[in-house]
Amino acid sequence: MPLLRELENLANKREEGYGAIVSFKHYPMIHLQIPFWLYLKYFSLPKPTGYGLIAGFDLNSDRLSVVVINKDGRVITKRTWWYSEVVSHGFPKEKAEALRLSALSEALGFLSREHPKCK
């Protein structure tokens, strides 16, 4: 709840934005797109002490790519997690979702360990 309160305050001040999706496909769910630095502030250890780096994600059906840049726009790190088997005909949807979420979890872990000051 503190994360959501801070996100609401930042959005009201027009300092940050967020996206929201409501889905009823499998069960009622709300998906919020939260700035990465704010996610790390509440969910990473140790807590970030500065925000000099920015991470960007590109999530595709067969891969997840992450790039980290500094405040000057120079690429610091880039990495891709592949799960190309999920686009094969007949691949179970539940297993594909699990692989994608696993890649996202690995990416977040990588960033919090290697670049804890990402925004």
C-alpha positions in Angstrom: 0.0 0.0 0.0 2.8 2.5 0.7 4.0 2.0 -2.9 0.5 2.7 -4.3 0.2 5.8 -2.1 3.5 7.2 -3.3 2.6 6.4 -7.0 -0.8 8.2 -6.5 1.0 11.2 -5.0 3.5 11.3 -7.9 0.8 11.0 -10.5 -1.3 13.7 -8.9 1.8 16.0 -9.0 2.4 14.9 -12.7 5.9 13.7 -11.8 5.3 10.1 -12.8 2.6 8.2 -14.7 1.4 4.7 -14.7 -0.7 2.4 -16.8 -3.6 0.2 -15.5 -5.3 -2.7 -17.2 -8.3 -4.5 -15.8 -8.7 -8.1 -17.1 -11.4 -10.7 -16.6 -9.9 -13.4 -18.9 -9.1 -16.1 -16.3 -10.1 -14.3 -13.1 -10.5 -10.6 -12.2 -7.1 -8.9 -12.2 -5.7 -5.4 -12.2 -2.3 -4.9 -13.7 -0.4 -1.7 -12.8 2.7 -0.5 -14.7 4.9 1.0 -12.0 8.1 2.9 -12.7 11.0 0.6 -12.1 12.8 2.8 -9.6 9.7 2.9 -7.4 9.4 -0.9 -7.6 13.0 -1.2 -6.5 12.5 1.3 -3.7 9.9 -1.0 -2.0 11.0 -4.5 -3.1 14.8 -4.6 -3.4 17.5 -5.2 -0.9 19.6 -3.3 -0.2 17.5 -0.2 -0.8 18.6 2.0 -3.7 20.4 5.2 -2.6 20.3 7.1 -5.9 18.7 7.0 -9.3 21.5 7.7 -11.8 20.6 4.8 -14.1 17.5 4.0 -16.1 16.3 0.5 -17.2 14.1 -0.2 -20.1 12.3 -3.4 -20.9 11.2 -4.9 -24.3 8.9 -7.9 -23.7 8.1 -10.0 -26.7 6.4 -13.3 -27.2 9.8 -15.1 -27.4 12.2 -12.9 -25.5 12.7 -10.3 -22.8 15.4 -7.6 -23.4 16.6 -5.2 -20.8 18.9 -2.2 -21.4 20.4 0.1 -18.7 21.5 3.6 -19.6 23.1 6.4 -17.6 21.8 10.0 -17.3 23.8 10.9 -20.5 22.0 8.2 -22.5 25.0 5.9 -22.7 24.3 2.1 -22.6 25.7 0.6 -19.4 24.3 -2.9 -19.7 22.1 -4.9 -22.1 20.8 -8.4 -21.7 18.2 -10.7 -23.3 16.4 -13.7 -21.9 15.2 -16.1 -24.6 12.2 -18.4 -24.3 11.7 -19.1 -28.0 10.1 -22.5 -27.5 6.9 -20.8 -26.3 6.0 -19.7 -29.8 6.0 -23.3 -31.1 2.6 -24.7 -32.2 0.9 -26.5 -29.4 3.1 -25.2 -26.6 1.0 -25.0 -23.4 -0.2 -21.5 -22.7 0.3 -21.9 -18.9 3.9 -23.1 -19.4 4.6 -20.2 -21.7 3.3 -17.7 -19.1 5.4 -19.4 -16.4 8.6 -19.1 -18.6 7.9 -15.4 -19.4 7.3 -14.6 -15.7 10.5 -16.5 -14.8 12.5 -14.4 -17.3 11.0 -11.2 -15.9 11.9 -12.4 -12.4 15.5 -13.1 -13.5 15.7 -9.7 -15.2 14.5 -7.9 -12.0 17.0 -9.9 -9.9 19.8 -9.2 -12.3 19.0 -5.4 -12.2 18.7 -5.3 -8.5 22.0 -7.0 -8.0 24.0 -5.4 -10.8 22.4 -2.0 -11.0 20.6 -1.2 -7.7 20.4 2.5 -8.6 18.2 1.9 -11.7 15.1 4.1 -12.1 
